[in-house]
Amino acid sequence: MGRKNADLLQGTLDLIVLRSLAIQPMHGWQIAHHIQQVSEDVFRVNQGSLYPALQRLVRKGWIRAEWKVTENNRRARYYDLTAAGQRRLGKEAANWRLVSGAVDRILSVG
């Protein structure tokens, strides 16, 4: 029914990444896999979109990055939500609910 590999709305990737990292720190591949899995394959975030978004979120202070060793004994950059990121997630989620509710109301008219 839904389109596979749906394009994310502008700004939605930040919200989805912040929400994913609220669960636990993850490296990039884990974040992409988590989004794909939880969205039931509706969203597939490619590296060309994910890594610039992660860098932008680090610059804004909403997430932090740290090199660690993965479960496969490889070095990877792990990302974790900061307190500022937690506050931003709350604001972004509230705004998303407001906007998506308005779209639902528009779609249900007539």
Kinemage of the C-alpha trace (Angstrom):
@kinemage 1
@onewidth
@group {chain A} dominant
@subgroup {mainchain}
@vectorlist {calphas} color= white
{ca met a 1} P 0.000 0.000 0.000
{ca gly a 2} L 2.659 2.554 1.036
{ca arg a 3} L 5.474 3.519 -1.270
{ca lys a 4} L 8.737 1.710 -0.593
{ca asn a 5} L 11.730 3.941 0.150
{ca ala a 6} L 9.442 6.914 0.715
{ca asp a 7} L 11.112 10.298 0.702
{ca leu a 8} L 11.321 11.867 4.135
{ca leu a 9} L 9.671 15.244 4.502
{ca gln a 10} L 12.045 18.162 4.979
{ca gly a 11} L 13.271 18.141 8.573
{ca thr a 12} L 11.782 14.751 9.397
{ca leu a 13} L 15.120 12.948 9.303
{ca asp a 14} L 16.391 14.988 12.264
{ca leu a 15} L 13.314 14.055 14.293
{ca ile a 16} L 13.630 10.367 13.423
{ca val a 17} L 17.354 10.284 14.229
{ca leu a 18} L 16.844 12.075 17.552
{ca arg a 19} L 14.053 9.654 18.475
{ca ser a 20} L 16.193 6.651 17.539
{ca leu a 21} L 19.066 7.885 19.706
{ca ala a 22} L 16.691 8.480 22.633
{ca ile a 23} L 16.476 4.681 22.855
{ca gln a 24} L 20.238 4.089 23.082
{ca pro a 25} L 23.535 5.259 21.590
{ca met a 26} L 24.078 3.804 18.112
{ca his a 27} L 26.546 3.968 15.258
{ca gly a 28} L 25.422 5.090 11.804
{ca trp a 29} L 24.589 1.683 10.370
{ca gln a 30} L 22.544 0.840 13.482
{ca ile a 31} L 20.587 4.091 13.146
{ca ala a 32} L 19.786 3.413 9.478
{ca his a 33} L 18.830 -0.193 10.261
{ca his a 34} L 16.658 0.867 13.218
{ca ile a 35} L 14.758 3.398 11.084
{ca gln a 36} L 14.212 0.848 8.321
{ca gln a 37} L 13.095 -1.838 10.765
{ca val a 38} L 10.745 0.312 12.865
{ca ser a 39} L 9.193 1.939 9.772
{ca glu a 40} L 8.592 -1.556 8.376
{ca asp a 41} L 10.770 -0.805 5.332
{ca val a 42} L 8.915 2.394 4.429
{ca phe a 43} L 12.005 4.504 5.153
{ca arg a 44} L 15.497 3.531 4.075
{ca val a 45} L 18.008 6.191 4.950
{ca asn a 46} L 21.083 6.153 2.729
{ca gln a 47} L 24.539 7.170 3.912
{ca gly a 48} L 24.477 10.271 1.717
{ca ser a 49} L 21.562 11.594 3.783
{ca leu a 50} L 22.320 10.122 7.192
{ca tyr a 51} L 25.925 11.171 7.771
{ca pro a 52} L 25.435 14.849 6.837
{ca ala a 53} L 22.396 14.873 9.156
{ca leu a 54} L 24.458 13.352 11.980
{ca gln a 55} L 27.211 15.947 11.460
{ca arg a 56} L 24.617 18.738 11.488
{ca leu a 57} L 23.068 17.421 14.731
{ca val a 58} L 26.524 17.229 16.341
{ca arg a 59} L 27.245 20.846 15.331
{ca lys a 60} L 23.937 21.941 16.864
{ca gly a 61} L 24.838 20.182 20.112
{ca trp a 62} L 21.810 17.867 19.994
{ca ile a 63} L 23.907 14.711 19.759
{ca arg a 64} L 27.515 13.845 20.592
{ca ala a 65} L 29.827 11.454 18.805
{ca glu a 66} L 32.473 9.160 20.216
{ca trp a 67} L 34.664 6.505 18.639
{ca lys a 68} L 34.083 3.045 20.122
{ca val a 69} L 34.542 -0.583 19.160
{ca thr a 70} L 31.458 -2.336 17.752
{ca glu a 71} L 30.174 -5.768 18.643
{ca asn a 72} L 32.099 -6.967 15.529
{ca asn a 73} L 35.354 -5.543 16.924
{ca arg a 74} L 35.473 -2.642 14.456
{ca arg a 75} L 35.878 1.034 15.226
{ca ala a 76} L 32.754 3.076 14.635
{ca arg a 77} L 31.496 6.483 15.598
{ca tyr a 78} L 28.680 6.124 18.121
{ca tyr a 79} L 26.109 8.869 18.496
{ca asp a 80} L 24.254 9.729 21.691
{ca leu a 81} L 21.497 12.209 22.507
{ca thr a 82} L 22.489 15.215 24.642
{ca ala a 83} L 20.219 17.016 27.120
{ca ala a 84} L 19.751 19.755 24.501
{ca gly a 85} L 18.864 17.036 21.984
{ca gln a 86} L 16.288 15.590 24.365
{ca arg a 87} L 14.662 19.020 24.683
{ca arg a 88} L 14.764 19.475 20.906
{ca leu a 89} L 13.211 16.044 20.406
{ca gly a 90} L 10.295 17.075 22.630
{ca lys a 91} L 9.743 20.250 20.621
{ca glu a 92} L 10.083 18.502 17.253
{ca ala a 93} L 7.727 15.681 18.272
{ca ala a 94} L 5.093 18.153 19.492
{ca asn a 95} L 5.372 20.110 16.248
{ca trp a 96} L 5.120 16.895 14.199
{ca arg a 97} L 1.933 15.896 16.037
{ca leu a 98} L 0.469 19.352 15.419
{ca val a 99} L 1.319 19.347 11.705
{ca ser a 100} L 0.341 15.728 11.058
{ca gly a 101} L -2.975 16.264 12.889
{ca ala a 102} L -3.702 19.265 10.679
{ca val a 103} L -2.924 17.248 7.538
{ca asp a 104} L -5.173 14.422 8.764
{ca arg a 105} L -8.022 16.911 9.290
{ca ile a 106} L -7.530 18.355 5.804
{ca leu a 107} L -7.517 14.887 4.247
{ca ser a 108} L -10.699 13.886 6.058
{ca val a 109} L -12.767 16.864 4.847
{ca gly a 110} L -15.475 16.190 2.282
